[in-house]
Amino acid sequence: MAQRIRLPLLTRFKLIGFSPLYSDDIDVRMGMGPYVVLGGNGLGKTTLMQSVVFALAGGLDESIEEQKALRWSHSYFKGRLSNESLSKARIEVTFRLGATSISVRRGVRSSAVLGVQVDKGEWVEKDTEELFAQILQSAGGYENTSDFAFVVHRLLYLPESRRLLAWDTDAQIRLLMLLNQDVGSESTFRMQRARLKNLDSQKRHAHVALTKAEEELANLLAFDEEDALEEEGVEVPEATKDPMESLPVLVRELGEISRVRFDAERRREEALAKLSRVSATMDGLRSQVENTEAKLISGFLKQIEKDHGLALGKLVSHMVCPACGQKHIDLGLRARQYIREQCCVLCGQEDAYDECGVVLDEAREMLEDLLRQQQAFEEIVRLTEAEWQASRNKEIELQNRVNTLRYQTSMVSFVERELPDKTVEGLKKLKAKLAALEADTEVQLKELKEKLDKDYSAFRKKIEPRLAYLRESYASYARSFLGLPCELEEIDQLGMLNLKLYVPSFNGIVRHHKEACSEAQRFFLDIAFRMALIDTVCEADHAATFLCETPETALDFSYIDNVVEMFTKFSSKTRNILLTANIQKEGIAQEITKRITKNVRAKHIVNLLDYGQLSEVQESSIKKFRSIITKMHSAEHISSKR
């Protein structure tokens, strides 16, 4: 079984030779806590973030991003750098995976890894792609560089394009499986889902082709003699029938018996759950009855000793006859039984005792009622078990017959637009083969769907403690932003598999679609979800970096403190976060830097005024920009709220 992956903790990044965008090289060392990239329009905040992510994981290709419009790679830098710089520019990032420090160097003319350094060793510049993949596997637990790139791009980096996770089923499932690959194989599940999709497409194409063949055949059979005989009830000799024609019928029977089996299994599980609850209640009630009986006997003994002396007490306790003083087992047992029945200890006459007797009667009645329920549920379990077993046996029998036909006769390859010569015999053969192909595909779909549903359900059960931690962490971050309780709600997804999707729920409303949230809510609640996912991986090993191009334009000033609180809460857990922000008099950057100790604050601010090419408008406001940054450096420190 694979190990759990480790997330990268960024410790340094260098942008070398990025002219004319930057006037000088940028070299930033990162410790824990928040780091802010400050700049104005066109000063290169996004390019800096894209450069760091590109050096870490390369660009976006089809294995990571399905939408072509959102893919980007080294060509992103062509419009931002001069032709001379494109051949010389380099990006270096250093990050940790657990105890291992890894440095990676890339150029901007391709996505190739130009150099790799491990810990304090020498830079290696040969076979770098293979070496980088090996290091990711050994130090981080990643099966391949594509998995690492997916985690970086879809979890750890939130770009300006704001590709959300909160309403993306496929991305959520892939990330949950990657982050918990010690429980289940994400790559296997993804490949099987792709096969399921292909089978469904194949079945639909077969059905379309079959319909066309049937239409063509119906036209030709309008005056066919054999068709007329069949309509009059004359049965076609068995020997002339194609054995594959029975496959669709068997598949329909198989589908029906599978539904019967599934329904019996569902009813059996429901009855077992109710039986378990009733049995647990009975155990508690039996304990209550025993305690009440003990209390009743003890009280009765005290009473009879008080009323009749020690002799009757000896009869009940030691089975000693009060008359002759000899041990009398039968007399003692009968006396104890009379006490349980709340009767006189000697003659057995009814004798109303105290409230213990009333409680005991009520408890016994409840116990009898529960016993009847238990017997009823046991009978339901027995019947549904028998029904399930019978339907399962029939299902296995039908499946074997279907498989026999499937494997004895080869499936045809077809192109639905290329029908054969329009002869009755040719169309009949094609119809039989297409019907068999459709039926065969349906069987494969059923088998694969059941397997994937079972695997996914087992995976969810195994990681439930981690999912509980995810929900708890999310609720904390989301509340910091919204200022009111917000939970992760699991909703079912329509489709071939019984998959789950996490969406936010607040103010008593489950937000099934992103449109149910405001622009700011959807972006910052998505950030909360990413942080919570990171928390589930870093619960034991607190090390990770989150990179975020802050969507300030979607935020009004009343929420700034809330956002800062959310970011600070995350970065206070011995992690770091790299944010971008515009230089403004009041904003996220000002508030978040106040929570950084003054003597190290300057190291946490990347001021692109010192590197970027200012426009005329920005040049005219340079004094105001400098004044704002000076105030940020000198602002009074505010302790982080924990």
N, C-alpha and C positions, 0 to 999 in steps of 0.2 A: 504494500500500500504506500502511496506517495506521502511525503511529508507536507505539512501546511506551508504555504508560501510565506515569505517575508516581504514586507513592503520597503521600498527604498527610502532612505533618509538622506536628503541632499545636504552636503557639507561644503561644497564649493562649486562655482561655475565661472568660466572665463569665455568672453567673446573677444576674439583676436582678429584685427584687420577688417572691421566692419565699416569701411568708409564707402561713401560719404555719410552714411546714416549716423555713425558715431565718430567723433573727432579723435577718440583714443580708445585703447583696449579697456574692457570692463572686467574686473576681477573681484569677486565677492565671496568671502568665506561666511558660512552660515553655522550658527550654533542652534540652540533651542529657542522657541518663541516666535513671534511674528516678524516678518521682514516686508518692507513696503518699497515698491518701485514707483517713484514719483515722477510725473511728467505731464506735459500738456499735449494738445492735439498734434499728432505727427512727429513726436519726439522719440517714438520707438518702443513704447511700453509693450505693445503686443508682440513686436518682433523679438524683444528680449525674452519674453515668456515662451514664444514658439521655438526660439533657439535652444533654450534649456531643455524643453520637452523633446525637440528633435534630436539633440545630442544623447539624451537618455534612451529614447526608444525608436528613433527614426520617424518617418512620416506615417500618414494614414493610408492604408491600402484596403483592398476588398476583404481581406481576412479580419479587419478590425471595424471598418465602416462600410455599411451596405449602401448608403446614399452617396452616389458619385459626386454630387455637388459639394459634399462636406469633406471630401478627401483632399489631402495636401501632402506635398513632399518637398524635396530640395528645390523644386522649381519655384516654391513660395518666395525664395530669397532673390530671385533674378531681378525683380523690379525694384528691389530695395538697395542693392549694392551695385557698384560699378563693375564693368567687365574685368578689370584688373583684380578687384577685390574678390570676385567670384572664384578665381583660381587660388587665391592665397588665404581667404578667410577660414578660420578654424573655430570650433566650439569645443570646449572641454568641460566635462562635469565630473565631479567626484561625489560618490554616494556610498552609503553603507547598507549592506544586507546582513543583518545580525552583527557579528564581530568582524566581518570582512569589509575592507575598504576597496572600492573599485573606481578607477578613473577611465573615462571613455573619451576618445577624440574623434570628431567627424568633421568633414569639410561640407561645403554647401553646393557642390557640383553633382553630388550623388548622395545616396543614403548609406553608403558603405562605411563601416567602422575602420578608421585609419590607424588607430592605436588603442591599446588596452594596458592598464597598469593595475596590479593587484597589491594592496597594502603599500609597502615602500620599495617594491621591486622595480626592475627596469621596465621601460616602456617596450611593449611587444608590437611590432608592425607587420608581422607576417601571419597569415591564417587567422586574422583577427575575428572574423565572423564566427568561426568554429570555437575559438577560444572564449569569446564573449558568451556564446550559448552555453558552453561548459561551466563557466563561472556562475551564470544565472541559475543553472541547475544545481550545482553543488552548494552554493552559498545561499540561494534564495528559494530553491525547491521548484523552480519553473521548468515545465517540460520542454519549452522551446521559447525562442525570442518573441514569437507572435503572442503568446500568452502574457509575457511581460509587457509588451507594447499595448495590449488591450487594457491591462490594469492601469498603466500610466495614463493612456489617453482617455479612457472612459470613466475611471474612478478618481485618479489623483489630479487630473487637470480639468478645470472648467474654463473653456475659452470664451471669447466674445460671442461665438456662434451659439453658445448656451445649449448644447445638446443634453437634454434632461434625462435623468435616470428614473425619476419618480413615476413616470407613466410609460416606461419602455420595458415590456415583458421580456423580450429576448436578451437585452443587455443585463437586466436584473438577474435572470437565471444564470447566464454565463458567469457573471461576477460572483454570485453566491456559490456556484460550483467551483470556480477557480479559487476563491478564498477558503473553501472547505474541501479541497481536493484530497485530503486525507480520508474523507468519508466516501466520496464518489468521483468517478472519472468524468470531468467536464468534456473532454475531447470525444470520448466514446458516446456520451449522451448527445452531443451536438451532431456528430456524424449520423447517428441513428435517427435523429429528428429530421435531418436533411433527406435521409433515405425514405422516411415516412412521407415527407412532402413529395418526393419524386414518385413514389408509388401511387399516391392520391392523384397526381397529375396523369400518370399512365392510365389509371382506371378511368378517369374522365375522358381521355382521348379514345380509349377503347370503346367506351359507351357511345361516344359521338360516331365513331366509325361503324359500330354495330347498328345504330339507328339508320345510317345511310344505306348500309347493306340490306337491312330489312325493308326499307322503302323501295329500293331497286328490285328486290325479290318479289315484293307484293305486286308490283306492276307487271312483272313477267308471269306471275302465277295466276293472273286474272282468269285465264281459260285453260289452265294446266289440268290434265286429267288426274294426276296423282293428288293434286290439291283438292279437286272435286270429290274424290273418293274419301279423303280424310274428313272433309266437311260432312259427308254422309255417314260418317261413323265407321268406315272401313279402316281397320288398324294396319299401319305399315308393318311389314314383317320385321321382327326384332333384328334379324341378321343384317338388314339394310341400314339400321340406325348407326350413327357415329357415336361410339362410347363417350366421346367428350361432350356430347349434348346433355348428358346427365349431370355434368359438373355444376352448372348454374343452379340446378334444383337442389343438389346436395349442399351447395354453399348457402342457399336460402334456409334450408333445414338447420344447417350448422349455426347460422345467425340467430334463428328462433330459439334453439336449445341453449345457446349461449346466454341469451337474455333471460331465459327461465333459470338457468344456473346462477346468473348474477343476482336475480331477484331473490332466489332462495338464500344465497349467501348474505345478501343485505338483511333479510328478515332474521336469519340466524344470528348475525352479529348484533342486531338490535335486541333480540331476546337474550343473548348472552350478557349484554351490557346491563339490561334490566335485572337479570338473574343475579349478576354480581352485586348490584346495588341492594337488592332485597336480601341476599345472603349476608352482606356486611351489616345491614340494619338488624337482621336476626341475631347475629353474633353479639351486637351491642345490647339488644333486648334480653338475650339469654343471660348475659352478665348482670343486667339490671335485676332480672328475676332471681338469680342466685343470691345477689347481695340483699335483696328484699327478704328472701326466705331466711337468710342467715340472721338478718335483723329481727325478723318476726320470731324466730326460734329463741334468739337471745332474750328478746323482750318477754316472750312467753315464759321462759325459764325463770326470769326474775320475778314475774308476776306469780307463778305457781309456788315459787319458793317463799314468796311473801305471804301468799294466801294459804298454802297447804304445807309449808315446811320443806325441809331439804329432801324428804323421801322421794317426792315426785321428780325433783331435779335429778336425783340419782337414776331414776327410771329412764328418763330421757337421755341423760348424758352417758350413763354407764350400764344401762339396761339391767339394773338391779331392782328386783320386785320390792315394792314398799311394804309388803306384808311379811314375807318370809326372809327377806334379805339375801336371797339367792339370785344369781345371774339368770335372766330370762330373756333370751334373744328375741323370740317372737313377740313377747309383750312389749319390749323396748322399741322394736321396729314399728309395731302398730301404734304406739304412743307418738312416735315421731311423725307417722303418716297423719294422725289426727291433728297434730299441730299444724302441718302444712295445709290441711283442709279447714283450719280455724275452728276445730271442734274441741270438746272436752278431752283431755289427755287420757282419761280412763275409760269413759263410756262411749265416746265418739259423738255425743250430741252436739248439734250446731251451737256455736258460741261466738257472737259478733265480738271481734277483738278491737284493734285500734285502726288508724288510717293505713297502716302497712298492709293490712288485709285488702283494703279497697284498691290500693296501688297495685298489689300483687294480682288481683283479679283483672284489672285493666290491662296490665302487662301481659298476662296469660292470653287474654282475648286478642290483643294485638299480635302476639306470637302465633296464635292459631291462624289469624288472618294472613299473616306473612307466610306461614307455612303453606297455606292454600295457593298464594301467589307464586311461591317458589315452585310448587308442584306443577302449576300451570305453565310457567316459563320453561321448566325442564321438559315438559311435554312439547312445547313449541320448538325448543332446541332440537329435541329428538326427531320431530317430524320434518323440520326444515333441513336437518342434517341428512335425513334419508332422501328428501327431495333433491338436495344439493348433490348427494352422491350418485343418485340415479341419473340426474341430468348431466353430471360430469362424466359418468360412464358412457352415456349416449353421445356426448360431445366428443369424447376420445374416439369412439367408434366412427363417427362421421368424419372426424379429422383424419383418421387413418385412411378412410375410403377416398377422401378428397386428395390426400397426399399421394395415394396410389395412382390416381388418374393424373395428377400433376406431374409426377416423375416418370410415368410410363410414356407420356405423349409430350413431345417438345412443343413449347410455346412459339407461336409465329411472331416474326417481326413484321410490322405493318406500318404503312403510312396511310392515314385515313383518307387522303385525297386521291390515292391511287388504287381504285377498285379494279378487280380483274375484268376479263371479258364478260359482257353482260349476258351470261348464260345461266339458266336455272341451276345447273349442277355446280358451276363455279361459285355462284352467289350463296348457295346452300353451304358449300364447304367453308367459304369465308365467314359466313354467319356463325357456323358452329365453332370455328376457331376463335373468332372475336368474342363470342359468348364465353368460351372457355378461358380466354385471356383475361376478360373482365372478372370472371369468377375467381380465377387463380390470384389475381392482384388483390381482390377483396379479402381472400384468405390471408395473404401475406400482410395486408394492412391490419387486419384484426389481430393477428399474432404479435406484430410489432407494437401496435398501440397498447395492448395489454401488458407487454413486457415493459415498455417505457413508463406507463402509468404506475406500474408496480415499483420500478426502480426509483422513480421520482418521489413516490410516497414514502418509500423506505429511507431515501436520502433526507427528506424533510423531518422525519421522526428522529433520525440520528442527530441532527443539528438543532433540535428544538431548544436546548439550553442556550446555544449561541444566538438563536433567533430571539429568545427572550431578552438576552443582553442587548441585541440590536434595537429592539423596541424600546427598552429602557433608556439607552443612550440617545436614541432619536428624540424621545419625548423631552429629554433634558435640553438638547440643542434647540428643538423647535419651539419650546416654551420660551427660551431665552429670546428668540426672535419675535414671536407673535405676542408674547406677554400674556398668553392664556394657554390652557392645556391643549396639546395636540398629540395625537397618537398615530402610529402606523396601523393601517387597516389592511387585512388580507382580503382580496376579492378574487373570485373565480374568473378565468379567462375563457371566452368562447373559442373553440377550436377543436382540433382532433385529440388533444391531450388535456388532462385535468390539471392545468398549470395555475399557479397563484401569482398575483401581482400585488406589490406593496404600494399603497397610496396614502396621502395624509387624510386625517379626519379631525375636524375641530368645529366648535360651535354646534355640535350634534349632527354634523353633515359629513358624510363620506365623500371625498372629492374624487369621483370616478374618472374625471377627465381634467386635464390641466386648465381648461377654460373655466372650471368651477373655482379657480383661484385667481387673484389679481396677479399682474405681472410680477410685482415684487414678491408676493407670497410664493409663487411657483419657483422662482429662482433661488430664494434663500431657504425655502423648505427643501429644495433639491440639494443645496449645500449641506443642510443638516443631515440629510440621508447619506450623503457621501461620507461625512465625518463619522456618522454612526457605523457605517460599514468598515471604515478604517479602524475604529475602536474595536470591532469584533476580532480583527486580526491582531491588533496590538495590545490586547487585554493583558497578556503576560509579558510581551516584549514591546515596551513603549518606544517605537521608533518608526516614524513615517513623515513624509512631506506632502502637503496639500498645496497645489498651485492654482490660484484663482484670479481671473481678470474680473475684478469687482464690478458688478452691474450697478454702479451708482446712479445712473440715470433713471432706474426704476424705483428709486428709494426717496421718500421724503424725509425731511430732517428729524421728524418725531421718532423714526425707527433707527437712527444712527447708533444711539447708545445700545439698543438691543442687538444690532448686528455686531458691534464691537464686543459685546459680552459673549456672543456665540463664538466669535473667532478666538477671543482670549481664553475661553473655557477649553477650546480644543488645543491651542498651542501651549497651554500651561501643563499639559500632560507629557512633558519631556518630548515634545514633537515640535516641528516648525511648519510655518506656513508662509508662502510667498504670494503677496497681493500686489495688484496694480491699483493706482489711484491718481486722479488728477490733482494738481496743486490748486487748492481752494482755501478760502478763509476758514470755512467750517466744513468738515466732512469726516469720512471714516478714517482717513490717514491721520488727521490731527488727534482724534480721540484714541485710536489704537496705539499711537506712539507714546501717549501720556502714560500708558501702562508699562512702558519699558523703562528700566532704571536709567537715569540721566547719564551716568558715566559710560554706558555702552550704547546709548540710543543712536548715535551717529553711525555705528556699524550696522544698524538694522534698517538704515534708509539708503536706498540707491537713488541718487538725485540725477535724473537725466538732463537737467539743465547744464550739468558739467560735461555732458557727452553729446547731446543731440544738436541738430542743426535748427536753430530757432528761426521762426518766420519773422517778418517785419512787425507783425502785431505782437508777437511774444517778446521781441527785442524792446519794443516800446514799453512793455510792462515788466521788464526784468527786475526792476527795483522792488516792485510789489511781490513778485515771486520770491525773491531773496528774503524779503521781510517775513513772508509767511513761513518759509523754511526755518529761518532763524528762531521764530517763535515756537515752532515745533520742537526744535532742539532744546529750548530753554523752558518749555512748559513744565509746570509742577507735576511731579510723578504721582500717579494714582495707582494704588495697589489693586492687583487683579482680584476680582471676586471669585471665590472658589465654590 
